[in-house]
Amino acid sequence: MNKNSLRKNRKMFGALHKKHGFICWRHVFTGFNIKTGLQKSFFIEFFIINPSRSPQEPVFGQLYEQKIKKYFPSYIMIKAGTWGEQAKQIHEFYPVCDLQVDRKTLNLRLNSLVISEEQLQGSVFMSEQNVLLHPEYMSDAGSMSWDLTMQKELASDFKDINWHAQGIKTAYKGRVVYNDEEFIVRPEKSFGYADKFWGKDFTSPLMYLSASNAVSDISSRPLKDTCFAVGCGCSKKKGPRNLPLYAAVFYYEGIRYDFNVTGFAKKSRVTFNFREGAEDLHWLICAETAKYLLDIDIFCRKTDTVFMNYESPEGSKYHNRLWSCGNGTGELKFFQKNGKKLELIESAYIENSFCEYGEYDMMDFI
C-alpha cells in the first residue's frame, strides 16, 4: 500500500459533504464456531452521515415528525452482523461529537470502539423492545462483539470513483461473539475484505462484489495471491437518475490488473448483469481492457442474504431491497486477447464471495 492509498482511506469529510454526505468503512470476514467448527461470514461497518448537522445528538431521518420538519439525519452508526442462518444486521448509534480522529493515519475511536488500518474492536447491542419502539433504527435485535487485528495485503487505488478497497485481500485474526456464540477468526481462513465508500447519495443500481478464496480449475491448487473486487461510486447527480460508475481490480497471483472507469483510451470497461431467481441470486461481471478479459459468475442463495438498511443524507430510504450476501460461490475466467482470439490464462472456482446489489424503490419518487 502506497502513501496515496493510505491517505485516501483515512480521509474524512470535505466541506461539501459535512452537511450532505456519508462515509462508510466496511469489513467482511469469515470465522469458525469454537464448539461446532462451522464457518460463518460476518460484516462490520462504521457509517457517518451529515456530521455537522447535529454533532451533539443523533438525529434520524425516518421519524415522521422529522420528515415533516425536514430534519436531515446526523449520526454515527455501527452496523454489524452476519449472513446465512440467524442472519441479522444490528445497529448502534452515537453522536458525532464522541468521535476521536487521528489526522495522520486511519485511527477512529468512539468510546470502546476502535477502527484503524490494523485493528478492529467494539460491540453492538439492540434489544427487542427498541426494535419495536424505534423503527427508525432500521435494526434487528441481537448482540455482537469483536476483537480483531488485520493485515491488508492487496489494495486498489481508483482516482475518479467514490469507492476505495484498501484491503481486497485482508487477513483477519481474533475473536467474535455473536449472540453469545464464540467464533475464532484465523488469518489463513478469514478470506477478508475491507473497503470504503462515500458520497452525497447512494447509487442505483448499487453493486459490489469481491472474493479472495479461489482454487484453480487448471492446477487444482489454491490461488493464494488471487482476488478481485468490483464496485461502484456515486455520481454527482441525485435521485432516480443517479447513474453509478463501475470499476474492477483483479490480482492474479500477485500481479494487478485494473479495469478503470476512465480508461477509454485503453478500451477499459466493466459491465454486469444481475438476475433474481426463485431461490438464488446471480451476478455476471465482464471486465475488459484492450489486452485482457475477466468474466466473473457468482451465485448466492436468497436464504443466505440480508436486506441492508441505510438512509440517504436527505433522510429518504430509497434502497428497500439491497441484497447482501457473504457466502457467494461461482467461478472466474481470465483471458488474454490475441487479436480476435481469447487465450485462457486461468479458470478458478470461487467461494466466500461478498456480493451486494440493489435498485431504488421507484415508488418513493411518485
N, C-alpha and C positions, 0 to 999 in steps of 0.2 A: 504494500500500500504506500503510495507516494503522499507527499505533503498536501497536494491539492485534493486528493481523495479524503484524507483525514479532515481537512478544513471544510469540505463540503458536508461531511457527516455531522460535524459539530455545530454548523451554522444555525443560528436561531432565526427569529422573525426579522424581516426587513420592515422598513417604515410603513409600507403599503399593506402589509399583512397583519400588523398588530391589532387592528380593529376589524379586519375582514380577512381571515385566513386560518389555516390549520397546519400543523406539523405532526407527523406520526412516525416514531421509531418502532419497528416491528421485529420480533424474534420468533422463529419456528424451529422446533427440535423434537427429537424422539427420546422417550425414557422407557425404563423397564420396571414393572411391578416387582418389588423385592420379595413378595410372597409367592406370586404365581409365575413370574418371569414373562408375562405377556407385555408386549410393547404398546405404547400409546404415544400419539403425537400431541404436542402442546403448542400454544401460542401465548406470547406476552407482548403487549403494546403500550407505549407511552404516548398519549394523544393530548395535544394542547390546541385549544380553539379560542380565537379572538381574545388574546391575553390582556389587552389594555382596556377592554370594555368594563370588566368588573373584576379587578385584581384581588379584592378583599373577600369576596364570597362567590361561590359557584352560581351561575345563572343558567337555566335550562330552557332551550327553545321550544320544547314540546308541550309546555304548560299552556293551557287555553288562554289564561289571563295574560300571559306574556306574549302570545301570538297577537292578541288584540292590541296590546300596547306597543307591539313591535320591538320587544326586547330581543337582542341577539344573544345567543349562548356564549358563555365565557367560563372556562374551567380547565382543569387538567383531569383527564380520565385515564385510569389504569385499567386496561382490558386484558383479562387472562382467562384461559380455559382450554378446552380440548375438543377434538372431533371423535367420531365413532360412537361407541357405547357410552352412555351418560354424557353426551355432548352438551356443553354449556359455554356461554360467554358471561363472565362475571365482571361487573364494573364497580369501581370505587372512585369517588370524586374528591378533588381538593381545590382550594383557591390558588390562583397563580402566585399570590404573594408568598406562599410557603416554599416555592421552588428556589433552590440554590444552584447557580450555574457557574461553571468554570469556563472562562473565555478563551483559554489556551488549548483546551482539549475537550472532547466529549466527556463530561462528568456532571450528570444531573442528579441532585439529591433532593428528596422530598420526604421529610420525616425519616422513616426507616427504609425508604425505597432508594435504590442506587441503580443508575444505568450509566455505563461507561463503555469504552472500547473493549474492555477485558472482564467486566464484572456485571452481574445482574443479581440484585437482592430485593426482596419485597414480598408483599402478600395482598390479597383482595378478599373481601367478605361481603356478601349481600344476603340478608335474611329473607325468608318467605314473606314476612309481613311488609317489608319495604318494597318488595316486588309488586305486591298487591296495591299498596298505598301510593306508590310512586312510579307509574308507567313511564314518566319522563326519564327515568334512569335507563330504560331500554336494556335491562339486565335480567339474567337468570339468577336464581338463588344458589348459593354454594360458597365454597371457600377454596383458596389455592395459595400456597406459599412456595417460595423458591430461593435457593442459594446456589448460584451458578458462576463459574468462570468460563471464559470462551477465548478461542483463538480464531480470528478471522483470517482465513488462508488465501482466498481469492476474491477479488473485488471488481466492480465495474466503475466507469467514470464517464458518464454521458454529459455533454455540455448543454444541450438545448431541450431538456426534458425535466419535469419536476418529479424525478424518481432517481434514487441512488441506492444501489445494492452494495453496501460496504462489505458484506460477508456472504457472497454467493455460495461459498463453501466455508462453513463455520463449524468448528469442533467445540461443543459444549460439554462441560463436566460439572457434576454436582448432584443436587437432590431437589426433588419436587414433592410436595404433599398436596394431593388433590382430594378434597372431601374425605380427609382422614386416611387416605391410602398413600403409601410412600412409594416413590419411584426413584430409581437411580439413573443418572444420565452419564453415559460413557462416551468419551470423545470419538472413539473409532466407530461407534454405532449411533451417534446422535443425529447424523445427516442434517446438520443445522443450516439455517438461512437467516440472514439479518439484512434489513433494508430500511429505507426512509422514503416517505412520500409526503408532499406538501402542496399547497396552492390556495387559491381563493375559493375553489369549489371542487367537488368530485367530478369525475368524468363519466360519460355514458356513451358506449359501453365501457365499463371498467374491467380490466383483465390483468391478472398476474399469474405467473407460472414459473416454478423453479424445481430443481431436483439435483442432488449430488450422490445418489445411490444408483450406480449404473454398472451393469455386468455385460461384457461384450458377447454378442452372439457369435462372433468370429473366433475368438480365442477361449471363450467360456470363463474368462478371468474378470474379477472386479476392476473397474477403471477408477483407480483411487484419486486421480487428479483430473477427473472429468465432471463437469457440472454445467448447468445453464440457468439463465434467468430471462424471462420475457415480461415486460411491464409497460405501463402507460403513464403519461404525465398529463397534468391539467393544461388545457388550452386557455387562452386569455378571455374567451367568451363565457357567458353564464347561461344557465337554463338548459332546456332540452336540446339545443343545438351546440352544446359544449362538446366539440369534436376532440377526441384524445389523440395524442401522438404515441406511437408504439416503437419500442426498441428491444433488442435482444443482445445478449452476450453469451458466448459458448466457449468454455475451456475444454480442449481435448488433450488430455494427458499433459496439462500444464501450459499448453500453447493457447493463446487467447485469440478469438475471432469475434469482431464487433459487427453488428448489424444496426447501423445508426439510423436515426430519424432524418438526418441531414445529409446522408451520403448519396445524393442524387448522381453526382459525377461518377461514382463507383457502382451505380445501379443497385444501391442498397435499399432493401425494403423488408418489412415484416407484415405479413397478412395472416389472418386467423379466421377460424370458424368455430362456433360453439353450438352444440346440439344437446337438447334436453330430451332424454328418452323416458320411458315409463319407470325405469328403475335406476338408470345410470345417467351421468353427465359426461360429455365428450368434448375435449379441447383438441383442435387441429391447428398446428402452427407451421407456417412456411416462412423461413428467414433466408434471404439470399443476398449475395454481392455478385460482382462480375466474375469472381473466381470460385465461390463456394455456395452450397445449398444445404440448409439444415431443415429437416422435417421432424416434427415432434407430434406424437399422437398419445394423449393421456385420457384415461377413464377414471371416474370416481363414482362410487355408489351413493345414491341420494341419502341412504341411511347413515352415511359417514359424515354428512355435511352439517354446517350451521349457517343460518342466515345472519350475516354480520350486521350489526346496528351502528349507524353513525348519523348524526345530523350535520347539515351543512352550516357554514358560517352565517348564512341568512336565517337559520333556525328551522329550515324545512328538512324533511326526511324523504328524499326522492328515491333512495335505494331501499326498497322493501323486499327485494328478492336478490340479495347479494350472496350468491352461493360461495361457500368457503369450505375447503377440504384440505387435510394434511396427509391423506392416505392414498393419493393417486398412483396408478400404475399404468404402464404403457411401454412405448418404445421410441427411440430416435434413430434417424439415419442421417449420416453426414457424407456429403458428396463433394468432389472437386469437379469443376466444369472444364471440359476439354472440347472447345468448340460447341457443337450441339449435343455432344455426348456427356453423360454423367458417369464419373468413376467413383464407386463406393469406397469410402475410406473407413467408415465404421458403422456398425449396426449394433444397438445395445438395448437391453431390457431395463426399464426404469421402475423403481419403487420409491415409496415415501415422498411422493411429489406433493408440494404445496401448490394449490390451484384455486383461483378465485375468478368469478365472473358475475357481473350484474349490469342491468339496464335500469334507467329511471322508470318509475311508475308514472306513466304519462297521464293518468287520471289527476295527478296533482297539478297539472298545467291547464286543466279545463276550467 
